[in-house]
Amino acid sequence: MIKRYSREEISKIWELESKFSYYLRVELAVVEAYYRLGQIPDEAYQHILKTANFNVGRIDEIEKTVNHDVIAFLTCVNEYVGEKYSGYIHKGLTSSDVIDTAFALQIKDAAEIILNDMDILLETIKTLAFKYKDTMCIGRSHGIGAEVITFGFKLLNWYDMFERAKNRIKYALNDILRGQISGPVGTYSNVEPEIEKLTCEILGLKPAKISTQVIARDVHSAFISALSILGSVIENTAVEIRHLQRWEVAEVEEGFKKGQKGSSAMPHKKNPIASENLSGLARVLRANSIAAMEDITLWHERDISHSSVERVIFPDSTILADYMLTRLNNTLENLTIKPDNMIKNIGKYGDIIFSQSCLLKLTENGMTREAAYEIVQKEALDAFNNNGNFKENMRRHLSEDEIKECFNYEKYLKNMDVIFKRFE
């Protein structure tokens, strides 16, 4: 059973209270690492574990004077711990050791929710795909009717894209799950690499191969870029729903609740508002990827130009991704599917979409491709331009048995089992 998170859970990860909780986890993991290596007395270690705490209000008060959030945080923690043992906290560290390692933990927890959302969505899409495996509809290229597919086939393509999007996020996340406890400019001048190794082990992270006071921001950019691509995959699905809901198509429709209104002026309206909303939000996710890429360039071994950006784009992008995945899943779960209209659209202009079948049959009968194409195109355009019947037109060129063979819906489904088997 896949867990369903509440909408508020991902937001809480980025709240101030939570941020400082992650900071404290890192600081206490460092203390434990020192303790395991015999560099902190048992009495001091036990005291720190029992007393270490913080108060956001007090941190804010201290920061007004020191103008440094990590120093304000440490000062507050040390007020709880007391002077006797406060020297064991943040020993040999620089601010970014705490910030970047805690940041990795925040991203890890946010990503867990997003990946869980994706599991729910993938299950929904797959269930719908297999349900409508044999429900025929028109496949379109350039927005124009092409040949017959099934609605389940269309959904499987969405499933495949979301599966890749999920793997892309997991791959990017793997690079981000690194901690650093390496001191100023990352040279371990006042803290040993063994402390970093143990700290990361305690926190469930990998030690960074190298850090120059900060962990290089290309890994963070890759994660935001993966979320941006996810946004585009969501939009691809949303735009398809919007197209299919147009009156000219009318093959699917977003759920419309009792009492819902579509327009302040036109009572007949039922609009694809969820899909339009998702298309808009995808623009925000994509835009954030540009900011993340700009963050890769820092002065020398570190500056903080990336920090202000990340405080906006990471909460925004992860919260948005969670919201968008949940909203799309709700949209698909409540989607109205209209198979009758799908069949109606396939049959327009007297089954005009069977033009290739007729072309191939004429060439099998000995006609050149160019001559056959000219005949079929002429009859097809006559049906299209004059609201005629392509099938009737082709009776001038094919026998009745050949007509039955060419205008056969089932042949389009003959390999559906092969395709669907790849997703079982």
C-alpha positions in Angstrom: 0.0 0.0 0.0 1.5 3.3 -1.1 1.5 6.0 1.6 -0.4 9.2 0.9 1.2 12.3 2.5 -0.9 15.3 3.4 -0.3 18.5 1.4 1.2 20.3 4.5 4.0 17.7 5.1 6.3 18.9 2.3 5.8 22.5 3.3 6.9 21.8 6.9 10.3 20.6 5.8 11.1 24.2 4.7 9.8 26.0 7.7 12.3 27.8 10.1 11.5 25.4 13.0 12.3 22.5 10.7 15.4 24.0 9.2 17.0 24.5 12.6 15.9 21.0 13.6 18.0 19.7 10.6 20.9 21.9 11.8 20.7 20.4 15.2 20.6 16.9 13.8 23.9 17.6 12.0 25.5 19.2 15.0 24.6 16.3 17.2 25.8 13.8 14.6 29.2 15.5 14.7 29.2 15.4 18.5 28.4 11.7 18.3 31.3 11.2 15.8 33.7 12.8 18.1 32.4 10.8 21.0 32.8 7.5 19.0 36.4 8.4 18.4 37.0 9.0 22.1 37.4 12.8 21.7 34.4 13.8 23.9 34.0 12.5 27.5 30.9 10.4 28.1 29.5 12.9 30.7 29.7 15.8 28.1 28.2 13.7 25.4 25.2 12.6 27.6 24.7 16.1 28.8 24.6 17.5 25.3 22.2 14.9 24.1 19.8 15.7 26.9 20.0 19.5 26.8 20.7 20.6 23.2 17.7 22.5 21.9 16.8 25.8 20.3 14.0 28.4 20.2 13.2 30.1 16.9 12.2 33.3 18.6 15.4 33.5 20.6 17.5 32.8 17.4 15.7 35.6 15.7 16.4 37.9 18.6 20.2 37.0 18.6 20.4 37.3 14.8 19.3 41.0 15.0 22.6 41.6 16.8 25.1 39.1 15.2 23.5 39.3 11.7 24.4 35.6 11.1 21.8 32.9 11.2 24.2 30.0 12.0 25.9 31.9 14.8 22.5 32.9 16.2 21.5 29.3 16.1 24.7 28.1 17.8 24.4 30.8 20.5 20.9 29.7 21.2 21.8 26.0 21.4 24.7 26.8 23.7 22.4 28.7 26.1 20.6 25.4 26.5 23.7 23.3 26.8 25.6 25.7 29.1 29.2 27.0 29.0 30.8 23.9 30.5 30.2 21.7 27.4 29.4 24.2 24.7 32.9 24.0 23.3 32.2 20.5 22.0 29.5 21.8 19.7 30.5 22.9 16.2 34.1 21.9 16.9 36.3 22.6 13.9 33.3 23.3 11.6 32.4 26.1 9.4 28.8 27.3 8.8 28.4 25.5 5.4 29.3 22.2 7.0 26.0 22.4 8.9 24.0 24.2 6.2 24.9 22.0 3.2 24.7 18.8 5.2 21.3 19.8 6.6 20.2 20.9 3.2 20.9 17.4 1.8 18.6 16.0 4.5 15.9 18.5 3.7 16.0 17.6 0.0 16.1 13.9 0.8 12.9 14.2 2.8 11.2 16.4 0.2 12.2 14.0 -2.5 10.8 11.1 -0.6 7.3 12.7 -0.7 7.6 13.6 -4.4 8.7 10.1 -5.4 5.9 8.7 -3.3 3.5 11.0 -5.3 4.9 9.6 -8.5 4.3 6.0 -7.4 0.7 6.9 -6.8 0.4 8.7 -10.1 2.1 5.8 -12.0 -0.3 3.3 -10.4 -3.3 5.4 -11.5 -2.1 5.8 -15.1 -1.2 2.1 -15.4 -4.6 1.0 -14.1 -6.4 3.4 -16.6 -4.1 2.2 -19.4 -4.9 -1.4 -18.9 -8.6 -0.6 -18.4 -8.8 1.2 -21.8 -6.2 -1.1 -23.6 -8.7 -1.9 -26.4 -10.7 1.3 -26.4 -10.0 2.7 -29.9 -9.4 6.3 -30.6 -7.8 8.4 -33.2 -4.1 9.0 -33.1 -3.2 12.5 -34.2 -0.1 14.0 -35.7 0.2 17.8 -36.1 -3.2 17.9 -34.4 -4.8 16.2 -37.4 -6.3 12.7 -37.4 -3.7 10.1 -38.4 -4.5 6.4 -37.7 -6.2 4.4 -35.0 -4.6 3.8 -31.6 -6.2 3.0 -28.3 -6.8 5.3 -25.3 -4.8 2.8 -23.2 -1.9 3.1 -25.7 -2.0 6.9 -25.2 -1.9 6.5 -21.4 1.0 4.0 -21.6 3.1 6.7 -23.3 2.3 9.0 -20.3 3.3 6.2 -18.0 6.6 5.7 -19.8 7.4 9.4 -19.5 6.6 9.6 -15.8 8.6 6.5 -15.1 11.7 8.2 -16.8 11.0 11.4 -14.9 11.0 9.4 -11.6 14.3 7.7 -12.5 15.8 11.1 -13.4 14.9 12.5 -10.0 16.3 9.5 -8.2 19.6 9.8 -10.2 19.9 13.5 -9.4 19.0 12.8 -5.8 21.8 10.3 -5.5 24.3 13.0 -6.2 22.8 15.4 -3.7 22.8 13.0 -0.8 26.3 14.0 0.3 27.4 15.7 3.5 30.5 17.7 4.2 32.3 18.2 7.5 35.5 19.6 6.2 36.0 23.0 7.8 37.0 26.3 6.2 37.6 26.0 2.4 37.2 22.2 2.8 40.8 21.2 3.8 40.0 19.5 7.1 42.4 22.0 8.8 40.6 21.7 12.2 38.5 18.6 11.8 39.6 15.1 10.6 38.1 13.3 7.6 37.1 10.5 9.9 34.7 12.9 11.7 33.1 13.6 8.3 32.8 9.9 7.5 31.2 9.0 10.8 28.9 12.0 10.7 27.6 11.1 7.3 27.2 7.5 8.3 25.1 8.5 11.2 22.9 10.8 9.0 22.6 8.3 6.2 24.6 10.4 3.7 27.7 9.8 1.7 30.7 12.1 2.4 31.4 14.5 -0.5 34.6 13.5 -2.4 35.6 17.1 -2.1 34.0 20.3 -0.8 35.4 23.8 -1.0 33.6 25.1 2.1 30.4 24.4 0.0 29.3 21.4 -2.0 29.5 22.3 -5.7 26.1 23.5 -6.9 25.9 21.5 -10.1 24.3 18.6 -8.1 21.6 20.9 -6.8 21.0 22.3 -10.3 20.6 18.8 -11.7 17.9 18.0 -9.1 16.0 21.2 -9.8 16.4 20.5 -13.5 14.9 17.0 -13.0 11.9 18.6 -11.3 11.6 21.0 -14.2 11.5 18.1 -16.7 8.9 16.5 -14.5 6.9 19.7 -14.8 7.0 19.5 -18.5 5.9 15.9 -18.5 3.0 16.9 -16.3 2.2 19.7 -18.7 2.4 17.3 -21.7 -0.4 15.3 -20.0 -2.4 18.3 -19.0 -2.3 19.8 -22.5 -3.5 16.5 -24.0 -6.4 16.5 -21.6 -7.2 20.1 -22.6 -7.1 19.2 -26.3 -9.3 16.2 -25.8 -11.9 18.2 -23.9 -12.4 20.7 -26.6 -15.9 20.5 -28.1 -14.5 19.7 -31.5 -12.9 16.5 -30.0 -14.9 15.8 -26.8 -13.2 12.5 -26.0 -12.4 13.1 -22.3 -13.6 15.6 -19.7 -12.3 16.7 -16.4 -14.6 15.7 -13.5 -17.3 18.3 -12.7 -18.5 18.3 -9.1 -22.1 18.8 -8.1 -22.6 22.5 -7.6 -19.5 23.5 -9.6 -19.8 26.4 -12.0 -17.7 26.8 -15.2 -18.3 30.4 -16.1 -19.8 33.6 -14.4 -21.5 34.4 -17.7 -22.1 31.1 -19.6 -23.9 28.4 -17.5 -23.2 25.7 -20.1 -19.4 25.9 -19.6 -17.3 23.0 -18.2 -13.6 24.0 -18.5 -10.4 22.0 -18.0 -9.3 24.2 -15.2 -7.1 21.7 -13.4 -5.1 21.0 -16.6 -4.8 24.7 -17.3 -3.5 25.3 -13.8 -0.9 22.6 -14.3 0.2 24.1 -17.6 0.8 27.4 -15.8 2.7 25.9 -12.9 5.0 24.0 -15.2 6.3 27.4 -16.3 7.4 28.2 -12.8 9.2 24.9 -12.4 11.0 25.4 -15.6 12.0 28.9 -14.7 13.5 27.8 -11.5 15.9 25.5 -13.4 17.5 28.6 -14.9 18.1 30.1 -11.4 19.6 26.8 -10.3 22.0 26.7 -13.2 23.1 30.3 -12.4 23.9 29.1 -8.9 26.6 26.8 -10.2 29.0 29.8 -10.7 30.5 31.0 -7.4 33.5 33.1 -6.5 36.6 31.1 -5.8 36.0 28.5 -3.1 32.6 29.9 -1.9 30.3 32.8 -1.8 26.7 33.0 -0.7 25.0 34.2 -3.9 23.5 30.8 -4.3 22.0 30.8 -0.8 19.3 33.4 -1.3 18.2 31.7 -4.5 18.0 28.3 -3.0 15.8 29.6 -0.1 13.2 30.4 -2.8 13.6 27.8 -5.5 13.9 24.6 -3.4 10.8 25.1 -1.2 8.9 26.4 -4.2 9.9 23.7 -6.6 9.4 20.8 -4.3 6.1 22.1 -2.9 4.9 22.8 -6.5 6.0 19.3 -7.7 4.1 17.7 -4.8 1.0 19.8 -5.5 1.1 19.3 -9.3 1.5 15.5 -9.0 -1.4 15.3 -6.5 -3.6 17.5 -8.7 -2.9 15.6 -11.8 -3.6 12.3 -10.1 -6.9 13.6 -8.8 -7.7 14.8 -12.3 -7.0 11.4 -13.8 -8.9 9.5 -11.1 -12.0 11.6 -11.9 -11.5 11.9 -15.7 -14.7 11.2 -17.7 -13.8 9.0 -20.7 -16.1 9.0 -23.8 -15.5 5.9 -25.9 -18.5 6.6 -28.1 -17.1 10.0 -29.2 -13.7 8.4 -29.8 -15.4 5.9 -32.3 -17.3 8.8 -33.8 -14.1 10.8 -34.4 -12.4 7.8 -36.0 -15.2 7.4 -38.5 -15.3 11.0 -39.7 -15.5 11.6 -43.5 -16.3 8.0 -44.1 -13.3 6.4 -42.3 -10.8 8.8 -44.0 -8.1 7.6 -41.7 -7.9 4.3 -43.6 -6.1 6.1 -46.5 -2.8 4.3 -46.0 -4.5 0.9 -46.1 -6.1 1.8 -49.4 -2.8 3.2 -50.7 -1.0 -0.1 -49.9 -3.7 -2.2 -51.4 -3.6 -0.4 -54.7 0.2 -0.9 -54.8 -0.3 -4.6 -54.0 -2.6 -4.6 -57.1 0.3 -3.5 -59.3 -0.2 0.3 -59.3 2.9 2.5 -58.8 3.0 4.2 -55.4 2.8 7.7 -57.1 -0.3 6.8 -59.0 -2.0 5.1 -56.0 -1.2 8.1 -53.8 -2.7 10.5 -56.3 -6.0 8.4 -56.4 -6.3 8.0 -52.6 -5.4 11.6 -51.9 -8.0 12.8 -54.5 -10.8 10.7 -52.9 -9.8 11.6 -49.4 -9.7 15.3 -50.0 -13.0 15.1 -51.8 -14.6 13.5 -48.7 -12.9 16.0 -46.4 -13.7 19.1 -48.4 -17.2 18.2 -49.3 -18.2 16.4 -46.1 -18.4 13.2 -48.1 -17.6 9.6 -47.6 -14.1 8.3 -48.3 -15.1 4.6 -48.0 -17.8 5.1 -50.7 -15.4 7.0 -52.9 -12.8 4.1 -52.7 -15.4 1.6 -53.9 -14.7 3.0 -57.4 -11.1 1.6 -57.1 -11.3 -1.5 -54.8 -13.5 -4.6 -54.7 -15.9 -5.2 -51.8 -13.6 -7.8 -50.3 -10.7 -5.4 -50.6 -12.8 -2.6 -49.0 -13.6 -5.0 -46.0 -9.9 -5.8 -45.7 -8.7 -2.2 -45.9 -11.4 -0.7 -43.6 -10.7 -3.1 -40.7 -10.3 -1.5 -37.3 -9.0 -4.7 -35.6 -5.7 -4.7 -37.6 -4.7 -1.6 -35.6 -4.9 -3.5 -32.4 -3.0 -6.6 -33.5 0.2 -5.6 -31.7 -1.3 -4.0 -28.6 -0.6 -7.1 -26.5 3.1 -6.9 -27.5 3.3 -3.3 -26.4 1.3 -3.7 -23.2 3.3 -6.8 -22.2 6.4 -4.5 -21.8 4.5 -2.7 -18.9 3.2 -5.7 -17.0 
